[in-house]
Amino acid sequence: MLRLVSGLLVLAALPSLAAARQCGDDVDGRTIPCACGDVLVSSRTLDDDPIVHDACSGVGLLVDVPESRKAILALADHTIAGSAHGAGIRVVHGGADGLTISGPGTIGGFDVGIMAPVGGLARATDVTVAGNRRDGFVVGGTGAVLTGCTAARNGGDGFSLRGRGHHLEGNRALDNHAYGFLVTGHAATVGENRGNEAIGNRRGGFHVNGEGHTVAHAVASGNGGPGIHARFRQGGIVGAVTSGNAGPGLRVVGSDVRVTNAATRDDHRPVELRGRVACEGAACP
C-alpha cells in the first residue's frame, strides 16, 4: 500500500512538471533564476531569484533533476515562503545520488516544508522549516542524511521519515503540533555523536517504529506526550536524556532492544519497558 501511495504522489506531480518553467545554473547551458512553481533541473545557488522575494501561492520548487547529473540547491541564507498550499520543495527526481539542500536558509508557510516521499533527497544541512500547515520534513526512500536542521512550529510532525537507513544528527524539533521526530522503517541512525533534540512538541518528542534502529544521545524535554517512544526490534537506545515530558520520559516496546545510560528527570513517569528490552543504568526500573 505504501508503494502504491508513493507512486500516486509522484504521478500527481507530473502535469505540473510538464507545464512549469525550468530553472537552475545549467538549463541547456544558461543560468535561469528560480521563481515560484519552477522545476529545478540542475544545481542552483539562490541569489536575487524571484522565489526569495515573492510568497508562493502553491508549490515553491519542484525538483526533477536528470539521472545523469548531480544537483545542490544552496539556499544561501534566503527564505522561500508560501501561502499554506503545496510543498516548499517537492522532490520528484533528485538526479545522480539525490538532491542536496544546503543552508543556512528557511522554508516556511507552506502546507509541507520539504517533501521527498519516495526518495530523491540525499542530504539537507542547516535548513530551517518553520510554520508550515502540516509537516516540516517528509522524507522517504533510502539513506537520506539530515544534519543541523531545525523544524519549528509546524502543524504536524517536525521530521517525518520513512524508509531505510536514514541518518539524523544535530537536528532540533521545536514546538511542533504532533511529534518532533517520527521515524518509521528500518536501520535508521537517530543520532550518533551530537544526537538530536525535541522540545515542546505536542504529541511527543521522538516516536521511532520498525526494526534495527539506533537512537543515540536524544534529548527530549517539555513535550506533550512521551519524550522518547520506541516500538522496534533489534536495536538500541544510548544516552537518552529526558525531562519534563507529559508522558513517560522513555517508553520502549520491542524485542532484542538494549537501553543504556538513560537519564530522566521530572517526567510524568520515568521509564516504561515492555517486551524483550534490556536496560542498564540508573534510570532503569
ChimeraX commands (.cxc) that place a marker at each C-alpha (Angstrom):
marker #1 position 0.00,0.00,0.00 radius 0.5
marker #1 position 2.82,2.43,0.85 radius 0.5
marker #1 position 4.43,1.88,-2.57 radius 0.5
marker #1 position 1.10,2.50,-4.28 radius 0.5
marker #1 position 0.50,5.74,-2.38 radius 0.5
marker #1 position 4.07,6.90,-3.05 radius 0.5
marker #1 position 3.68,6.20,-6.75 radius 0.5
marker #1 position 0.45,8.18,-6.88 radius 0.5
marker #1 position 2.19,11.13,-5.22 radius 0.5
marker #1 position 4.81,11.17,-7.96 radius 0.5
marker #1 position 2.22,10.82,-10.73 radius 0.5
marker #1 position 0.25,13.71,-9.26 radius 0.5
marker #1 position 3.27,15.98,-9.77 radius 0.5
marker #1 position 3.81,15.11,-13.43 radius 0.5
marker #1 position 1.32,17.55,-15.02 radius 0.5
marker #1 position 2.98,20.40,-13.11 radius 0.5
marker #1 position 6.40,19.25,-14.30 radius 0.5
marker #1 position 5.26,19.31,-17.91 radius 0.5
marker #1 position 3.79,22.80,-17.69 radius 0.5
marker #1 position 6.29,24.60,-15.48 radius 0.5
marker #1 position 9.36,26.60,-16.44 radius 0.5
marker #1 position 12.78,25.08,-15.74 radius 0.5
marker #1 position 15.38,26.82,-13.60 radius 0.5
marker #1 position 18.92,26.25,-12.37 radius 0.5
marker #1 position 22.55,27.16,-13.00 radius 0.5
marker #1 position 22.60,24.99,-16.13 radius 0.5
marker #1 position 19.41,24.90,-18.19 radius 0.5
marker #1 position 20.63,24.00,-21.65 radius 0.5
marker #1 position 23.81,25.96,-20.91 radius 0.5
marker #1 position 22.04,29.01,-19.45 radius 0.5
marker #1 position 21.58,30.24,-15.87 radius 0.5
marker #1 position 17.90,30.76,-15.10 radius 0.5
marker #1 position 16.93,32.08,-11.63 radius 0.5
marker #1 position 14.11,30.25,-9.88 radius 0.5
marker #1 position 10.59,31.57,-9.39 radius 0.5
marker #1 position 7.64,30.04,-7.53 radius 0.5
marker #1 position 6.39,26.89,-9.22 radius 0.5
marker #1 position 9.51,26.36,-11.33 radius 0.5
marker #1 position 11.16,22.98,-11.89 radius 0.5
marker #1 position 14.75,22.78,-10.69 radius 0.5
marker #1 position 16.76,20.70,-13.19 radius 0.5
marker #1 position 20.33,21.41,-12.08 radius 0.5
marker #1 position 22.28,22.90,-9.19 radius 0.5
marker #1 position 21.33,26.40,-8.12 radius 0.5
marker #1 position 22.66,28.87,-5.55 radius 0.5
marker #1 position 19.83,31.25,-4.77 radius 0.5
marker #1 position 20.68,34.91,-5.25 radius 0.5
marker #1 position 18.27,37.59,-6.45 radius 0.5
marker #1 position 15.83,34.90,-7.58 radius 0.5
marker #1 position 12.13,35.83,-7.75 radius 0.5
marker #1 position 11.31,32.97,-5.37 radius 0.5
marker #1 position 13.08,34.71,-2.47 radius 0.5
marker #1 position 11.04,37.90,-2.96 radius 0.5
marker #1 position 7.50,36.59,-3.51 radius 0.5
marker #1 position 5.32,34.40,-1.30 radius 0.5
marker #1 position 4.39,31.37,-3.39 radius 0.5
marker #1 position 0.69,30.68,-3.85 radius 0.5
marker #1 position 1.31,26.95,-4.39 radius 0.5
marker #1 position 4.44,24.80,-4.66 radius 0.5
marker #1 position 7.70,26.63,-4.17 radius 0.5
marker #1 position 10.04,24.46,-6.26 radius 0.5
marker #1 position 9.54,21.12,-7.95 radius 0.5
marker #1 position 12.78,19.15,-8.35 radius 0.5
marker #1 position 13.26,16.96,-11.42 radius 0.5
marker #1 position 16.99,16.53,-11.94 radius 0.5
marker #1 position 18.07,14.06,-14.66 radius 0.5
marker #1 position 19.83,10.90,-13.53 radius 0.5
marker #1 position 22.92,11.96,-15.45 radius 0.5
marker #1 position 23.75,14.96,-13.22 radius 0.5
marker #1 position 24.25,15.81,-9.58 radius 0.5
marker #1 position 22.50,18.76,-8.01 radius 0.5
marker #1 position 22.91,21.01,-4.97 radius 0.5
marker #1 position 20.33,23.63,-4.04 radius 0.5
marker #1 position 22.11,26.25,-1.90 radius 0.5
marker #1 position 19.66,28.46,-0.04 radius 0.5
marker #1 position 22.41,30.99,0.70 radius 0.5
marker #1 position 20.65,32.40,3.79 radius 0.5
marker #1 position 17.41,33.11,1.90 radius 0.5
marker #1 position 13.79,32.26,2.79 radius 0.5
marker #1 position 11.30,30.54,0.50 radius 0.5
marker #1 position 7.85,31.48,1.79 radius 0.5
marker #1 position 4.44,30.07,0.98 radius 0.5
marker #1 position 0.73,30.67,1.46 radius 0.5
marker #1 position -0.24,27.42,3.23 radius 0.5
marker #1 position -0.54,25.45,-0.06 radius 0.5
marker #1 position 1.77,22.92,-1.69 radius 0.5
marker #1 position 5.28,21.98,-0.64 radius 0.5
marker #1 position 8.11,24.43,-0.30 radius 0.5
marker #1 position 10.44,22.00,-2.06 radius 0.5
marker #1 position 8.93,18.89,-3.67 radius 0.5
marker #1 position 11.48,16.32,-4.86 radius 0.5
marker #1 position 10.32,14.05,-7.68 radius 0.5
marker #1 position 13.76,13.06,-9.02 radius 0.5
marker #1 position 16.95,14.18,-7.31 radius 0.5
marker #1 position 19.42,13.23,-10.02 radius 0.5
marker #1 position 22.57,11.16,-9.57 radius 0.5
marker #1 position 22.94,10.28,-5.87 radius 0.5
marker #1 position 20.00,12.52,-4.91 radius 0.5
marker #1 position 19.50,16.22,-4.26 radius 0.5
marker #1 position 21.48,18.08,-1.60 radius 0.5
marker #1 position 19.86,21.10,0.06 radius 0.5
marker #1 position 22.38,23.27,1.88 radius 0.5
marker #1 position 21.67,26.16,4.23 radius 0.5
marker #1 position 21.53,28.33,6.04 radius 0.5
marker #1 position 18.05,29.11,4.83 radius 0.5
marker #1 position 14.38,28.76,5.68 radius 0.5
marker #1 position 11.35,27.10,4.07 radius 0.5
marker #1 position 8.16,28.31,5.71 radius 0.5
marker #1 position 4.46,28.92,5.43 radius 0.5
marker #1 position 3.63,26.06,3.02 radius 0.5
marker #1 position 1.44,23.00,3.51 radius 0.5
marker #1 position 4.64,20.91,3.90 radius 0.5
marker #1 position 8.12,22.36,4.08 radius 0.5
marker #1 position 10.31,19.82,2.26 radius 0.5
marker #1 position 8.68,16.78,0.67 radius 0.5
marker #1 position 10.51,13.80,-0.82 radius 0.5
marker #1 position 8.06,10.94,-0.14 radius 0.5
marker #1 position 9.67,8.37,-2.46 radius 0.5
marker #1 position 13.30,9.40,-2.03 radius 0.5
marker #1 position 15.48,11.62,-4.16 radius 0.5
marker #1 position 16.74,13.69,-1.23 radius 0.5
marker #1 position 20.31,12.75,-0.37 radius 0.5
marker #1 position 21.15,15.39,2.22 radius 0.5
marker #1 position 19.84,18.51,3.95 radius 0.5
marker #1 position 22.19,20.58,6.06 radius 0.5
marker #1 position 21.48,23.66,8.20 radius 0.5
marker #1 position 17.95,24.11,6.83 radius 0.5
marker #1 position 15.04,25.51,8.87 radius 0.5
marker #1 position 11.45,24.50,8.08 radius 0.5
marker #1 position 9.01,26.58,10.11 radius 0.5
marker #1 position 5.35,27.48,10.32 radius 0.5
marker #1 position 4.11,25.02,7.70 radius 0.5
marker #1 position 0.48,23.92,7.90 radius 0.5
marker #1 position 1.34,20.24,8.21 radius 0.5
marker #1 position 4.78,18.60,8.47 radius 0.5
marker #1 position 8.20,20.19,8.25 radius 0.5
marker #1 position 10.23,17.43,6.56 radius 0.5
marker #1 position 8.57,14.44,4.82 radius 0.5
marker #1 position 11.26,12.06,3.57 radius 0.5
marker #1 position 11.07,8.53,2.19 radius 0.5
marker #1 position 13.41,6.26,0.29 radius 0.5
marker #1 position 16.85,5.19,1.45 radius 0.5
marker #1 position 19.78,6.81,3.15 radius 0.5
marker #1 position 18.84,10.48,3.49 radius 0.5
marker #1 position 21.18,12.43,5.79 radius 0.5
marker #1 position 19.76,15.38,7.75 radius 0.5
marker #1 position 22.24,17.37,9.82 radius 0.5
marker #1 position 21.94,20.62,11.72 radius 0.5
marker #1 position 18.35,21.23,10.58 radius 0.5
marker #1 position 15.51,22.77,12.59 radius 0.5
marker #1 position 11.78,22.06,12.33 radius 0.5
marker #1 position 9.74,24.53,14.36 radius 0.5
marker #1 position 6.07,25.40,14.87 radius 0.5
marker #1 position 4.77,23.14,12.10 radius 0.5
marker #1 position 1.17,21.93,12.25 radius 0.5
marker #1 position 2.12,18.24,12.09 radius 0.5
marker #1 position 5.41,16.44,12.72 radius 0.5
marker #1 position 8.70,18.28,12.62 radius 0.5
marker #1 position 10.60,15.44,10.93 radius 0.5
marker #1 position 8.63,12.58,9.35 radius 0.5
marker #1 position 10.86,9.90,7.84 radius 0.5
marker #1 position 10.01,6.50,6.50 radius 0.5
marker #1 position 12.18,4.05,4.63 radius 0.5
marker #1 position 15.62,2.58,5.28 radius 0.5
marker #1 position 18.98,3.77,6.51 radius 0.5
marker #1 position 18.24,7.44,7.17 radius 0.5
marker #1 position 20.72,9.34,9.34 radius 0.5
marker #1 position 19.81,12.27,11.59 radius 0.5
marker #1 position 22.43,14.22,13.51 radius 0.5
marker #1 position 22.36,17.53,15.34 radius 0.5
marker #1 position 18.76,18.41,14.40 radius 0.5
marker #1 position 16.18,20.23,16.53 radius 0.5
marker #1 position 12.38,19.85,16.59 radius 0.5
marker #1 position 10.69,22.69,18.46 radius 0.5
marker #1 position 7.03,23.33,19.28 radius 0.5
marker #1 position 5.52,21.22,16.50 radius 0.5
marker #1 position 1.86,20.22,16.88 radius 0.5
marker #1 position 2.45,16.46,16.55 radius 0.5
marker #1 position 5.79,14.65,17.07 radius 0.5
marker #1 position 9.18,16.23,16.90 radius 0.5
marker #1 position 10.64,13.18,15.13 radius 0.5
marker #1 position 8.52,10.41,13.62 radius 0.5
marker #1 position 10.76,7.68,12.18 radius 0.5
marker #1 position 9.34,4.51,10.63 radius 0.5
marker #1 position 11.14,1.74,8.75 radius 0.5
marker #1 position 14.48,0.05,9.05 radius 0.5
marker #1 position 18.02,0.77,10.24 radius 0.5
marker #1 position 17.78,4.50,10.93 radius 0.5
marker #1 position 20.56,6.19,12.85 radius 0.5
marker #1 position 18.84,8.78,15.01 radius 0.5
marker #1 position 21.88,10.45,16.48 radius 0.5
marker #1 position 25.47,9.32,16.64 radius 0.5
marker #1 position 27.82,11.85,18.24 radius 0.5
marker #1 position 25.76,15.01,18.85 radius 0.5
marker #1 position 22.32,13.45,18.92 radius 0.5
marker #1 position 19.05,15.29,18.20 radius 0.5
marker #1 position 16.78,17.44,20.34 radius 0.5
marker #1 position 12.98,17.58,20.68 radius 0.5
marker #1 position 11.44,20.33,22.82 radius 0.5
marker #1 position 7.83,21.33,23.36 radius 0.5
marker #1 position 6.19,19.13,20.72 radius 0.5
marker #1 position 2.54,18.43,21.48 radius 0.5
marker #1 position 2.25,14.66,20.89 radius 0.5
marker #1 position 5.76,13.70,21.91 radius 0.5
marker #1 position 9.44,14.14,21.24 radius 0.5
marker #1 position 10.68,11.04,19.39 radius 0.5
marker #1 position 8.46,8.26,18.02 radius 0.5
marker #1 position 10.54,5.51,16.41 radius 0.5
marker #1 position 8.99,2.39,14.84 radius 0.5
marker #1 position 10.33,-0.56,12.87 radius 0.5
marker #1 position 13.49,-2.61,13.04 radius 0.5
marker #1 position 17.22,-2.19,13.56 radius 0.5
marker #1 position 17.22,1.45,14.66 radius 0.5
marker #1 position 19.83,3.18,16.81 radius 0.5
marker #1 position 18.80,6.19,18.89 radius 0.5
marker #1 position 21.81,7.89,20.47 radius 0.5
marker #1 position 22.08,10.97,22.71 radius 0.5
marker #1 position 18.50,12.05,22.10 radius 0.5
marker #1 position 17.33,14.96,24.27 radius 0.5
marker #1 position 13.57,15.31,24.84 radius 0.5
marker #1 position 12.09,17.90,27.16 radius 0.5
marker #1 position 8.74,19.57,27.76 radius 0.5
marker #1 position 6.85,17.51,25.19 radius 0.5
marker #1 position 3.11,16.88,25.49 radius 0.5
marker #1 position 3.48,13.09,25.38 radius 0.5
marker #1 position 6.38,10.67,25.81 radius 0.5
marker #1 position 9.84,12.09,25.48 radius 0.5
marker #1 position 11.01,9.02,23.55 radius 0.5
marker #1 position 8.58,6.33,22.42 radius 0.5
marker #1 position 10.31,3.42,20.70 radius 0.5
marker #1 position 8.48,0.47,19.16 radius 0.5
marker #1 position 11.04,-1.63,17.32 radius 0.5
marker #1 position 13.15,-4.73,17.47 radius 0.5
marker #1 position 16.85,-5.39,17.18 radius 0.5
marker #1 position 18.26,-2.00,18.04 radius 0.5
marker #1 position 19.44,0.22,20.81 radius 0.5
marker #1 position 18.90,3.46,22.71 radius 0.5
marker #1 position 22.04,5.04,24.11 radius 0.5
marker #1 position 22.49,8.08,26.33 radius 0.5
marker #1 position 18.92,9.41,26.14 radius 0.5
marker #1 position 18.13,12.44,28.32 radius 0.5
marker #1 position 14.50,13.34,29.08 radius 0.5
marker #1 position 12.92,15.93,31.34 radius 0.5
marker #1 position 9.52,17.47,32.00 radius 0.5
marker #1 position 7.56,15.45,29.46 radius 0.5
marker #1 position 3.81,14.94,29.99 radius 0.5
marker #1 position 4.13,11.21,29.25 radius 0.5
marker #1 position 6.87,8.76,30.17 radius 0.5
marker #1 position 10.35,10.07,29.66 radius 0.5
marker #1 position 11.28,6.83,27.91 radius 0.5
marker #1 position 8.79,4.23,26.70 radius 0.5
marker #1 position 10.21,1.19,24.90 radius 0.5
marker #1 position 8.12,-1.65,23.49 radius 0.5
marker #1 position 10.01,-4.25,21.49 radius 0.5
marker #1 position 12.27,-7.24,21.31 radius 0.5
marker #1 position 16.04,-7.51,21.36 radius 0.5
marker #1 position 16.38,-3.82,22.25 radius 0.5
marker #1 position 19.08,-2.55,24.62 radius 0.5
marker #1 position 18.75,0.69,26.60 radius 0.5
marker #1 position 21.93,2.08,28.16 radius 0.5
marker #1 position 22.80,5.18,30.20 radius 0.5
marker #1 position 19.42,6.90,30.07 radius 0.5
marker #1 position 18.75,9.87,32.34 radius 0.5
marker #1 position 15.23,11.05,33.21 radius 0.5
marker #1 position 14.02,13.94,35.38 radius 0.5
marker #1 position 10.60,15.33,36.24 radius 0.5
marker #1 position 8.75,13.39,33.53 radius 0.5
marker #1 position 5.17,12.31,34.26 radius 0.5
marker #1 position 6.60,8.79,34.54 radius 0.5
marker #1 position 10.30,8.00,34.13 radius 0.5
marker #1 position 10.77,4.72,32.19 radius 0.5
marker #1 position 8.35,2.11,30.81 radius 0.5
marker #1 position 9.73,-1.10,29.27 radius 0.5
marker #1 position 7.68,-3.86,27.63 radius 0.5
marker #1 position 8.84,-6.94,25.79 radius 0.5
marker #1 position 12.40,-8.19,25.50 radius 0.5
marker #1 position 14.17,-4.97,26.44 radius 0.5
marker #1 position 17.45,-4.95,28.36 radius 0.5
marker #1 position 18.18,-1.85,30.41 radius 0.5
marker #1 position 21.45,-0.75,32.01 radius 0.5
marker #1 position 21.93,2.38,34.08 radius 0.5
marker #1 position 20.49,4.39,36.96 radius 0.5
marker #1 position 17.21,5.23,35.18 radius 0.5
marker #1 position 16.25,1.57,34.68 radius 0.5
marker #1 position 13.22,0.37,36.67 radius 0.5
marker link #1:1,2 radius 0.2
marker link #1:2,3 radius 0.2
marker link #1:3,4 radius 0.2
marker link #1:4,5 radius 0.2
marker link #1:5,6 radius 0.2
marker link #1:6,7 radius 0.2
marker link #1:7,8 radius 0.2
marker link #1:8,9 radius 0.2
marker link #1:9,10 radius 0.2
marker link #1:10,11 radius 0.2
marker link #1:11,12 radius 0.2
marker link #1:12,13 radius 0.2
marker link #1:13,14 radius 0.2
marker link #1:14,15 radius 0.2
marker link #1:15,16 radius 0.2
marker link #1:16,17 radius 0.2
marker link #1:17,18 radius 0.2
marker link #1:18,19 radius 0.2
marker link #1:19,20 radius 0.2
marker link #1:20,21 radius 0.2
marker link #1:21,22 radius 0.2
marker link #1:22,23 radius 0.2
marker link #1:23,24 radius 0.2
marker link #1:24,25 radius 0.2
marker link #1:25,26 radius 0.2
marker link #1:26,27 radius 0.2
marker link #1:27,28 radius 0.2
marker link #1:28,29 radius 0.2
marker link #1:29,30 radius 0.2
marker link #1:30,31 radius 0.2
marker link #1:31,32 radius 0.2
marker link #1:32,33 radius 0.2
marker link #1:33,34 radius 0.2
marker link #1:34,35 radius 0.2
marker link #1:35,36 radius 0.2
marker link #1:36,37 radius 0.2
marker link #1:37,38 radius 0.2
marker link #1:38,39 radius 0.2
marker link #1:39,40 radius 0.2
marker link #1:40,41 radius 0.2
marker link #1:41,42 radius 0.2
marker link #1:42,43 radius 0.2
marker link #1:43,44 radius 0.2
marker link #1:44,45 radius 0.2
marker link #1:45,46 radius 0.2
marker link #1:46,47 radius 0.2
marker link #1:47,48 radius 0.2
marker link #1:48,49 radius 0.2
marker link #1:49,50 radius 0.2
marker link #1:50,51 radius 0.2
marker link #1:51,52 radius 0.2
marker link #1:52,53 radius 0.2
marker link #1:53,54 radius 0.2
marker link #1:54,55 radius 0.2
marker link #1:55,56 radius 0.2
marker link #1:56,57 radius 0.2
marker link #1:57,58 radius 0.2
marker link #1:58,59 radius 0.2
marker link #1:59,60 radius 0.2
marker link #1:60,61 radius 0.2
marker link #1:61,62 radius 0.2
marker link #1:62,63 radius 0.2
marker link #1:63,64 radius 0.2
marker link #1:64,65 radius 0.2
marker link #1:65,66 radius 0.2
marker link #1:66,67 radius 0.2
marker link #1:67,68 radius 0.2
marker link #1:68,69 radius 0.2
marker link #1:69,70 radius 0.2
marker link #1:70,71 radius 0.2
marker link #1:71,72 radius 0.2
marker link #1:72,73 radius 0.2
marker link #1:73,74 radius 0.2
marker link #1:74,75 radius 0.2
marker link #1:75,76 radius 0.2
marker link #1:76,77 radius 0.2
marker link #1:77,78 radius 0.2
marker link #1:78,79 radius 0.2
marker link #1:79,80 radius 0.2
marker link #1:80,81 radius 0.2
marker link #1:81,82 radius 0.2
marker link #1:82,83 radius 0.2
marker link #1:83,84 radius 0.2
marker link #1:84,85 radius 0.2
marker link #1:85,86 radius 0.2
marker link #1:86,87 radius 0.2
marker link #1:87,88 radius 0.2
marker link #1:88,89 radius 0.2
marker link #1:89,90 radius 0.2
marker link #1:90,91 radius 0.2
marker link #1:91,92 radius 0.2
marker link #1:92,93 radius 0.2
marker link #1:93,94 radius 0.2
marker link #1:94,95 radius 0.2
marker link #1:95,96 radius 0.2
marker link #1:96,97 radius 0.2
marker link #1:97,98 radius 0.2
marker link #1:98,99 radius 0.2
marker link #1:99,100 radius 0.2
marker link #1:100,101 radius 0.2
marker link #1:101,102 radius 0.2
marker link #1:102,103 radius 0.2
marker link #1:103,104 radius 0.2
marker link #1:104,105 radius 0.2
marker link #1:105,106 radius 0.2
marker link #1:106,107 radius 0.2
marker link #1:107,108 radius 0.2
marker link #1:108,109 radius 0.2
marker link #1:109,110 radius 0.2
marker link #1:110,111 radius 0.2
marker link #1:111,112 radius 0.2
marker link #1:112,113 radius 0.2
marker link #1:113,114 radius 0.2
marker link #1:114,115 radius 0.2
marker link #1:115,116 radius 0.2
marker link #1:116,117 radius 0.2
marker link #1:117,118 radius 0.2
marker link #1:118,119 radius 0.2
marker link #1:119,120 radius 0.2
marker link #1:120,121 radius 0.2
marker link #1:121,122 radius 0.2
marker link #1:122,123 radius 0.2
marker link #1:123,124 radius 0.2
marker link #1:124,125 radius 0.2
marker link #1:125,126 radius 0.2
marker link #1:126,127 radius 0.2
marker link #1:127,128 radius 0.2
marker link #1:128,129 radius 0.2
marker link #1:129,130 radius 0.2
marker link #1:130,131 radius 0.2
marker link #1:131,132 radius 0.2
marker link #1:132,133 radius 0.2
marker link #1:133,134 radius 0.2
marker link #1:134,135 radius 0.2
marker link #1:135,136 radius 0.2
marker link #1:136,137 radius 0.2
marker link #1:137,138 radius 0.2
marker link #1:138,139 radius 0.2
marker link #1:139,140 radius 0.2
marker link #1:140,141 radius 0.2
marker link #1:141,142 radius 0.2
marker link #1:142,143 radius 0.2
marker link #1:143,144 radius 0.2
marker link #1:144,145 radius 0.2
marker link #1:145,146 radius 0.2
marker link #1:146,147 radius 0.2
marker link #1:147,148 radius 0.2
marker link #1:148,149 radius 0.2
marker link #1:149,150 radius 0.2
marker link #1:150,151 radius 0.2
marker link #1:151,152 radius 0.2
marker link #1:152,153 radius 0.2
marker link #1:153,154 radius 0.2
marker link #1:154,155 radius 0.2
marker link #1:155,156 radius 0.2
marker link #1:156,157 radius 0.2
marker link #1:157,158 radius 0.2
marker link #1:158,159 radius 0.2
marker link #1:159,160 radius 0.2
marker link #1:160,161 radius 0.2
marker link #1:161,162 radius 0.2
marker link #1:162,163 radius 0.2
marker link #1:163,164 radius 0.2
marker link #1:164,165 radius 0.2
marker link #1:165,166 radius 0.2
marker link #1:166,167 radius 0.2
marker link #1:167,168 radius 0.2
marker link #1:168,169 radius 0.2
marker link #1:169,170 radius 0.2
marker link #1:170,171 radius 0.2
marker link #1:171,172 radius 0.2
marker link #1:172,173 radius 0.2
marker link #1:173,174 radius 0.2
marker link #1:174,175 radius 0.2
marker link #1:175,176 radius 0.2
marker link #1:176,177 radius 0.2
marker link #1:177,178 radius 0.2
marker link #1:178,179 radius 0.2
marker link #1:179,180 radius 0.2
marker link #1:180,181 radius 0.2
marker link #1:181,182 radius 0.2
marker link #1:182,183 radius 0.2
marker link #1:183,184 radius 0.2
marker link #1:184,185 radius 0.2
marker link #1:185,186 radius 0.2
marker link #1:186,187 radius 0.2
marker link #1:187,188 radius 0.2
marker link #1:188,189 radius 0.2
marker link #1:189,190 radius 0.2
marker link #1:190,191 radius 0.2
marker link #1:191,192 radius 0.2
marker link #1:192,193 radius 0.2
marker link #1:193,194 radius 0.2
marker link #1:194,195 radius 0.2
marker link #1:195,196 radius 0.2
marker link #1:196,197 radius 0.2
marker link #1:197,198 radius 0.2
marker link #1:198,199 radius 0.2
marker link #1:199,200 radius 0.2
marker link #1:200,201 radius 0.2
marker link #1:201,202 radius 0.2
marker link #1:202,203 radius 0.2
marker link #1:203,204 radius 0.2
marker link #1:204,205 radius 0.2
marker link #1:205,206 radius 0.2
marker link #1:206,207 radius 0.2
marker link #1:207,208 radius 0.2
marker link #1:208,209 radius 0.2
marker link #1:209,210 radius 0.2
marker link #1:210,211 radius 0.2
marker link #1:211,212 radius 0.2
marker link #1:212,213 radius 0.2
marker link #1:213,214 radius 0.2
marker link #1:214,215 radius 0.2
marker link #1:215,216 radius 0.2
marker link #1:216,217 radius 0.2
marker link #1:217,218 radius 0.2
marker link #1:218,219 radius 0.2
marker link #1:219,220 radius 0.2
marker link #1:220,221 radius 0.2
marker link #1:221,222 radius 0.2
marker link #1:222,223 radius 0.2
marker link #1:223,224 radius 0.2
marker link #1:224,225 radius 0.2
marker link #1:225,226 radius 0.2
marker link #1:226,227 radius 0.2
marker link #1:227,228 radius 0.2
marker link #1:228,229 radius 0.2
marker link #1:229,230 radius 0.2
marker link #1:230,231 radius 0.2
marker link #1:231,232 radius 0.2
marker link #1:232,233 radius 0.2
marker link #1:233,234 radius 0.2
marker link #1:234,235 radius 0.2
marker link #1:235,236 radius 0.2
marker link #1:236,237 radius 0.2
marker link #1:237,238 radius 0.2
marker link #1:238,239 radius 0.2
marker link #1:239,240 radius 0.2
marker link #1:240,241 radius 0.2
marker link #1:241,242 radius 0.2
marker link #1:242,243 radius 0.2
marker link #1:243,244 radius 0.2
marker link #1:244,245 radius 0.2
marker link #1:245,246 radius 0.2
marker link #1:246,247 radius 0.2
marker link #1:247,248 radius 0.2
marker link #1:248,249 radius 0.2
marker link #1:249,250 radius 0.2
marker link #1:250,251 radius 0.2
marker link #1:251,252 radius 0.2
marker link #1:252,253 radius 0.2
marker link #1:253,254 radius 0.2
marker link #1:254,255 radius 0.2
marker link #1:255,256 radius 0.2
marker link #1:256,257 radius 0.2
marker link #1:257,258 radius 0.2
marker link #1:258,259 radius 0.2
marker link #1:259,260 radius 0.2
marker link #1:260,261 radius 0.2
marker link #1:261,262 radius 0.2
marker link #1:262,263 radius 0.2
marker link #1:263,264 radius 0.2
marker link #1:264,265 radius 0.2
marker link #1:265,266 radius 0.2
marker link #1:266,267 radius 0.2
marker link #1:267,268 radius 0.2
marker link #1:268,269 radius 0.2
marker link #1:269,270 radius 0.2
marker link #1:270,271 radius 0.2
marker link #1:271,272 radius 0.2
marker link #1:272,273 radius 0.2
marker link #1:273,274 radius 0.2
marker link #1:274,275 radius 0.2
marker link #1:275,276 radius 0.2
marker link #1:276,277 radius 0.2
marker link #1:277,278 radius 0.2
marker link #1:278,279 radius 0.2
marker link #1:279,280 radius 0.2
marker link #1:280,281 radius 0.2
marker link #1:281,282 radius 0.2
marker link #1:282,283 radius 0.2
marker link #1:283,284 radius 0.2
marker link #1:284,285 radius 0.2
view
